[in-house]
Amino acid sequence: MDSVIRMNMNKSHKTDPSRGLPGRVTEPEARAPIVLGQVPAHPLNHALKVPGRPEQACVLRRRLATVVPRFALDVVLVLASELFNNAVTHSRSGQQEGKVIVVVNRLPGRVQVKVIDQGPCDPDGASPHVRPLDPRREGGWGLRLVDAEADRWGTHHEGGRTTVWFEVDRSAVRM
């Protein structure tokens, strides 16, 4: 199956343990960073599989806070939370038994985060993209925020799954 990569360059709920907890991700293809150049042989990465429910966003942020380098922490927590909520809202990950995989890769001088969902609810659905600005619309601001705050971001479609990823450079943290 062909894969499609799209890239853009830019400069308190309580959790009910019975409703599911984050799990470990062991799939090498999910854990691997998306790179355009050379990458170290063994990048430091962390991956977890989170139940696709809105209340799991706070669990995700707590877990990310333990592995994301301090220089990128605020930006990563906001952007990863936005992408997680997008996955839950717009993909099969938000359906019964749905999951979202979140991967953090610590690369030289930057952090890369990938949010992998189970693919669109509608097979003919649009790829994640920045919507035209409409202040009257309730949603549609998450990818605009990613576009403004991440140094690079993009989408990758493969095996029925959608990955939205972003990178934050050490020297470019803005939030």
N, C-alpha and C positions, 0 to 999 in steps of 0.2 A: 504494500500500500504506500502511495506517495505521501510524504509529509509536507506540510506547509509551514514555513516560518515567516512571521511578520515581525519587523523590528523597528522601533522608533528611537531616535537619538535625541536627547534633551540635555541640555545642560543638566451599674454593677449588678450583673446577673449572678444568681447562685446556680451551681451546676448540680443536677441530680445524678449521682454516680450510676444509678440503675439505667440511665438513658444512654450510656456509652462513654467510653474514655478514649483519649488518643491512643493510637497504636503505633508500633514500630514499622517502618518501611524498609524492606530488604531488596526491593527490585533495583538492580543496578542502573537500568535505564532511567528510572525516576530520580535516583540519587545523583546522577551525573550532572555536572554543570553544563549550561549552554555557553559555548565559547566561540569567539571569532578568531582567536589567536592561540598562542601556546598557553597551556595551563600546567601547573605542577602535576607530577605523577599521582600524588595523593592529596587532593584538596581536602581541607577540613570541612566536613559537612554533617548536617543533622537533618533527619527527615522524620516526619510523623504523619500518621493517618488519623484524621479527625472526623467524627461523625458530622454529617452535613446538616447541622441544625444551628439556627442563629445563636442560641445560648452558648454554643461551643466557642464563639469568638473570644470570649474572655479567657477560656482555658488555653486557646491558641496563643493569645498575647502573653499569658504567664509563662508558657513554655518557651516562646521565642525570647523573652527577656532573660532567660538563663543561658542562651547560646549566641546571641547577636553581640558583636563587639560594641562597646560603649559609644564609639564615634558615630554609629549609624542607628542606634537603638530607637530614638524617637521616630525617625523617618520610617524605619522598617516596621515598627509596630502599627503605625497609622496605615501605611500602604498595604501591608499584608492583611490587616483586618478588613480593609476595603475590598481587596481581591477575594478574600474568603467569603465575605457577604455576597459579593457578585456571584461567586460559584454556587452558593446555596440558593440564591434567588433565581438565577438564569440557567441552571444546568440540572442534569439528572442527579447530581450530588445532593440536591435539596429534597429529593424524594425519599420515600421510606427506605431505610437501610443504606442511604447514600453516604459516601465518604468523600473527603477532600484531602489530598496529599499536599503537605507544605514542606519544602526543602530549603535549607539555608546552606549556601556554599560560601566559605570564607576563602576568597582568592586574593592574590597579592594586590594590596592597595584598594580593595573593594569587597563588598558583600553582594552576593546574588541571592535572590529569593524567587522560588518557583511555586506557584499555586496551581495544582493539577486537579481538574474536575473530571467528572465521568462523561463529559460531552453534553451538547445541547439537548434540551427536551425535544425540540423540533429538529430533525436531521437537516432540514433546509434553513435552519436558523442562521442569523448573521454571526460573523466572527466578532469577538470583543473589539470594540473600537471607541474612540472618543466621539461622543455625540455633539451635534451643533449646540451652542450655548442657548439655553432657553430658561431664563430665571423663574418662569412660572411652573416649570416641570419639577415634580417632587424628586425624581431620581436622575441618574445620568451624570453624576458629578464625580464618581469614584475614579474612573479612568482619566478624567481631566486632572484630578489630583495626582495620580501616578505620573501622568505626562509632565506635570509641573515640577514635581519633587524628585523623581528618579533621574539618574544620569543617562540611563538607557532602559528601554523596556520593549517588550514585544510579545507576540503570541506564537504558539507552536501547536499544530494539530497533528495527532498521530494515534493510530489504534483506537479511534473513537473518542479519545480524550482531548481536552483542551488544556494547554498550559499557558498561563500568563506569567511572565517573569519580569523582574526589574533588577537593576543594579544601583548601588549607592557607592560612590567613590569616597575614599577617606578625605580628600581635600575639598569636597564639594557639598558637605552636609549643610543644608539650609534651614531646616525647621528649628 
